[in-house]
Amino acid sequence: MHHPLFYLLLILFIRTNQCSSSSYSSQTLVLPLKTRITPTDNSGHRPTDKLHFHHNVTLTVTLTVGTPPQNISMVIDTGSELSWLRCNRTSNPNPTNNFDPTLSSSYSPIPCSSPTCRTRTRDFLIPASCDSDKLCHATLSYADASSSEGNLAAEVFHIGNSTNNSSLIFGCMGSVSGSDPEEDSKTTGLLGMNRGSLSFISQMGFPKFSYCISGTDDFPGFLLLGDSNFTWLTPLNYTPLIRISTPLPYFDRVAYTVQLTGIKVNGKLLPIPKSVLVPDHTGAGQTMVDSGTQFTFLLGPVYTALRTEFLNQTNGTLTVYDEPDFVFQGTMDLCYLISPVRIRTGILHRLPSVSLVFEGAEIAVSGQPLLYRVPHLTVGNDSVYCFTFGNSDLMGMEAYVIGHHHQQNMWIEFDLQRSRIGLAPVQCDVSGQRLGIES
């Protein structure tokens, strides 16, 4: 069976004046989202994906790299640090989606004696090493058991129409394993956007960035790099980013970590002990906001509490899909049978809301984003819809992850200067119009 895989393509253009220095701290760049549909395999099991955690929606940006510029497409991931490109190899079946460093006069490999190789890679899960050519060698591994490896290098990344472009340290990867060949043909690499010193956002000097995802094909949304202090923008509620300076085995120190304080269903706060919502002495239990993940994943006890309450509040309204061996994408085991007639009469808009409560802010999820239709799976005349919160324990993951599916129609600002995340419910299409973005 196959289902559509949505790629949100970000077409980059400059909103303000041209950049006049290597720092973009005073610039604001707006990136409208567009949608492309491609088929891929679908089943109750989770196929391998090159990004950590499986998802059906990925955010990608089209850039040009090198001198002369080469067109590339990169997945945007706030959960990763090092940006990397799939570098050209003669044996690769998709050379058009590779970056060829031999064609660029501005490409510069990083020696293993460089301070960049020796100190700035300390947050990598696998420390950088020295290869036979005495170049800095990096191996990146992800939670789905996929990996990429190659050399660190510096190269010019062209942003929009700017004539003054900065050199960016990235991974020129000659090997990518455990990934889907069909998906590999769509993108050249990954754009790391977390708080690490080697991330794209840190190297380019943006003090903050925001995005707004509508979840519709007509106007999927936009990404904004730079300041978002617009007079018309709804005031944001801020929650602080959590920092732990001591290295812990299960804590990602450069992720966008916030403090989850509770979960409400239709305004009712679930009886969840505070102790399970905070990281323990190993770092397990952190809460990350991650654009590289589609759905939201909760540790077992919290997932079970939410699942039980949502099931109780939909009892008599929805019919449970009673197939014990079916677990959608390996993590979502609460699914329902819903007929097309009930969908047309608006049953999804009468679902109990789920609110993720943080210190100082909330993300409220209601209506259609609470259930996801399993493509091409029907029972009689009914379609199968699954609850869009998954169990982290089934992934072997020791963290809470807030995916972008539950960030729809939210303005989400990552403020690196003040170490906080701002949240506000907005209509992304209306905000896009105010920014001058055409649908």
N, C-alpha and C positions, 0 to 999 in steps of 0.2 A: 504494500500500500504506500501511497505517497501523500504528502500534504505540502501546502505552500510554505516556503521559508521566506520571511520578509527581511529584506535588507533596507535599512533606512540610509539613504545616500545623502551625505551632507555636501552641498555645493557651496564652496567658499567664496565670499566676496567681502570687500572692505566697506564698513559702514561709515567710518570717519576718514580723516586725512591720512595720507600715506605715512608709513613708519619712517622715522628719521634716525633711528638708532637701533642697536641690537636688542634693546629692551622694549617690550610692548606694554609696559606698565600704564601708559597713558592712552592706550588705544582700545577701541572696542570693535570687535569683529563679529559679524552675525552670520550664522551658517544655517540656512533653511534645510529642512529635511524633505527627502522625497522617498517614495516607496518603489521597490522592485520585487517581484514575486518570482521565485524559482522553486522547482520541485525538489524534494528530498525524501529520504526514507522516513516512515513513521511507524511506530509500534509502541507497545507498553514499555519497552525497554529503552534505555537512554543510549543513543548512538554516540560515538566518540566525537568530540569537538576539540579543536586546537586551543580554544580558550578554556580557562577554568570554569567549570559548571556548564551544563548544557543549556542552551536557550534557542528559541526559534526566531528571535528578533535580535539583530546585531546592528549597532550604530557604526557607520563607516564614513570616512571623509576622503575626498579625492584631493591629492596634493601633487606637486611636482618636486622632484629631488635631483640634485646634482647639477653639473655644468658640462654640456647643455642639459636643460631639465628633462627628466624622464617622468612620465605620468605613472602614478601609483594610487592604490586604494588601500586604506588602512582602517582596521577596526579600532574604534575608540573604547578604551577600557580604563575606568577610574580605579579598578582594582589591581592594575599592573604598573610597574615603574618603567622599566627599560622599553623604549620603542624599538621595534626591529622590522627589518625588511627581508623578504625571501630573495636572496641574491642569486644571480643568474648562474646556472650550471648547465653544461651542454646536454646532460642527461635528463633535464627537467622537461616534462611533456607540455608545460604551459609557459614558455619563455616570455610571452607578452605580459605576463603578470609577475615578472621578476624585475628587480633592480640590477643593472649591470654596472658594477663599480669600475670596470675597465674602460668604460665609455665616458667617465666623468673625470675632469681635470681637478675638481675640488675634493675628491675622495681622499681621506687620509686615515689609514689604519692606526690604532692605538697600540703602542708597544707595551709589553707586560711590565716594564720598569716604570711606566707612567703612574703618577699619584692617582689618576682616575681609575686605573686597574687595581691598584693596591689598596685604596681606601674607600672610594666612592661606590664600590660594589659590595660593601659589607652587609647590606640588607638583602642581598640575593640569597635564595635558599641554598644554592650551590655556589661556593666562592669561585670567583674568576681565577683562571689558571694561565699558565704560559704554554703556548704551543711550540712546535718544532721550529717555527720561524721567529720565535721570541715575540709573538704578537699576543695581545690580551684575548683570551678565549673564554666565552661565557656559555653556560648551559642553563636554560630556563625550563623549569618543570611546573606543571599545573595539576590541579586537583583531579582532573579526569585521566591522569597518567600520560597525557601527551607532553611533548617537549620540543624545544628548538635549541639549536646550538650553532655557534659561529664566532666571528671576531667582532670586538668593539671597534668602532671607527667614528670619525667625524665627517659630516657632510652637510651641505647647504640644503635646507628645507625651505622651499618658497611658499610663503603664506599670502594668499590672495594676489593682489597686483603690486605688492610692495617691491620696490627696486633695491632695497637694502635688506638682505636676508641673512639670518644668523646660521652659524655652523652648529649642528646638533650632534651630540654623541648618541649613537644608536647601535644596535646589533645587526651585523650583516650576516644573516644566517644561511648556511649552506645545507643544513639538515633540519627538517621538521618531521617529527614522527608522531604516529597515533592520531593523525587528523584525517578528516574526510576528503578524499581527492576532489570530489565535485565541489565542495565548499572552498577548497584551496584555490580552485581556478577563478574564484570571484574576487579575492583580495590579495594584496602583495605582502601585508604584514599587520602589525599591531601598533597603535599609538598609546603609549603608557601615560596615564593622566593622574597618578596618585601623588602623594606628598614627598616621594623620594627625590633626592637631589638630581637624579638622572632622568626624571620624568620629563615629558614634553612641556608640561605646564610650568615646571620649576625652571628648566633651562631657558625657556622663552621669556620668563620674567613676568607672566601675567599674575596680578595680585588676586584675581578671582575669576571664576567662570560660572556660567549658569546654563541650564537647559530647560526646555519645556516640551513635553511629549504629549501630543493629543490622542494618539492611538487610532487615528482615522486615516484613510487613504487620501482624502481630499486635501488635508493639511496635516501631515504627520507631526510637525513641530519645528524646533530650531535649537541650535547650540549657540551660545554667546560667549565669546572670549573677551574678558575685560570687565569694566565697571557696568553695573546694572542699576544705578541710582536714578531711575526715571521717575518723574513727578507723577505719572499716571499709574505706576506699579503699586499694587496692593502691598501695604506694609508687611514685611517678612517677619515671621517668628523664628528666632534663632535658637539653635541648640549647640552647645560647645562640642568641639572635637576632643576626643579623649587621647591623651598621650601617656605612654608608659616608657620611660627611658631605659629600664632594665630589659635586656633581651630575654624573652620567654619563648618556650618551644612552640606554643600554639597561638601566639599573638603577632599579628602583622602590624609592625610599628609605623609603617608608612601608608596604611589604608586610611580611608575616611571613616573613622570609628566614632560612633555616637553612643549615648547611653539609653538603651531601651528600658523604660520604667514600668510599662504595663501594656495590656491589650484589652480593648473594649469591643464587645459585640452588641450592636444596637444601643450603645451608651452604657452597657453593663460591664463593669470592670471585672475581668476574670480573676479568680483567687489564685494568683501565681506568686509564689514566694520571691521576694526581691533577690534572694541569694542566687537564684538560677539565672537571673538577668544580668549579672555582673561577671566580668572575667574572674576566673579562679586563679590560684597561685601558679598555674601553668600557662595562663593566658587564654584558656578555652572559655568560650562564652562571650567573645567580643561581638559587637553589632556593627556591620559594615554596610555603607551605602555604595553600591557597585553598579555602574552602567554596563559592565560586562556580563551581568546576570539578568535573565528575563524575569523569573518569578522570585518569590520571597521564601526563604528557608529558615525554619525555626528548630532549635534543639528539641529533642524528643518529648520531654515533659511539657514544654510550652506548646508544641504542636498538638499534642494529644488534648490539652485543655481547650485550645481553640477549636480543634476538630469536633470535640464532643459538644461544645456549646453551639457551634454553627449547625451541627447535625440536629440538635434538639430544637433549635429555632426554625428549622426548615422542615421538621417532622409534620407530615400531613399536607405540606405544600409541594414538596418535591419528592420524586421517587428515586430511591438510591439504586445505583447500578450495582447489583449484587453479584459481582464476579471477583472472588477473593484473590485470584491469581493475576488480576489486572492492576498494575501500578503505573500510572501515566508518568513517563519519563523517569521511572525508577524511584520517584519520591512522593508522588501525589496519589493517595489511596482513597480519597473521598470523591466519588463521582456520581452523577445523576443521569437518569433518562428523562429527556425533555422533548416533547413533540414540537414540530414547527408551528402548530397552532398556538401553543402556549408561549412560544417565543414572540409571535406576532402580537399577542395580547399583552405583552410587556411584563412577563413573569420575572425577567432578570432585574427589572427596575424596582421590584418589590422585595428583593433579598435583604436580609439583615446586614447592616453596615459593619465593617471591621476597621477599628482605629488602632494604629500603632502609636503609642504614647512615648514621647521622649522628654527629656528635661527641657522645658520651655517651648515645645512644639509638638505637633501631631501630623501624621499622615492618615487621612480618612479615605478608606476604599469602599465604594458603594456601587451597586448596579452591575453592569456587564463585566468590569474587570475582576469581579470575584469568581467568575466561572470561565473556563476556557474550553471551547468546543474541540474535541478530539477529531481531527479531520478524517473523513471517509470511514468512520466507524459508526454504524447504526445497528439498532436492535429493533426489528420491525420497522415502524415508521418513526421511531425515536432516535434522536442524536444523543451522543454521550458528551456530557460536560463535566469537567473536573474542577474541584476547588483549587484555586491558584496559590495556595500556600503549601509548601512541601516540608518534608521531614529531613532535617540535616543529618540525622543519625543514619538514614538509609544511604547517604552519600559518603559516609565516613568523614564528615566535616564537623569540626568542633567550633562552629560559629553560627551567628545569626547573620543572614545576608538579605538586605532590602533590595529587591530587583526593580528594574525600571518599569515593569508592567504595572506595578502599584504606585508609580510616580506619575501616572498620566494626569494631565491637566493640573499639574503642580509646577509652580516656578521654584526651581531648586538651585540655590546659589552656594557655590563652594568658595568661601572666603578664606584664603590662605593667610592673609595679613593678620586677621583677628582670630584665626583658628576656630572657625564655626561654620555651620551650615544653616542657611536661611530657607524657610519653607513658607509657601503661600498658595492656597487654591486659586487658580486662574483658568480662564478659557484660553487655551494656547492659540487658537485661531485668531481670537480678538487681539491678543498680545502681539502675534505675528503681523497683523495688519497695522498696528501702531508702530512697529519697527520697519514698516515698509516692505514686508515680505509678501509676495503674491503667492496664492495657493496654486 
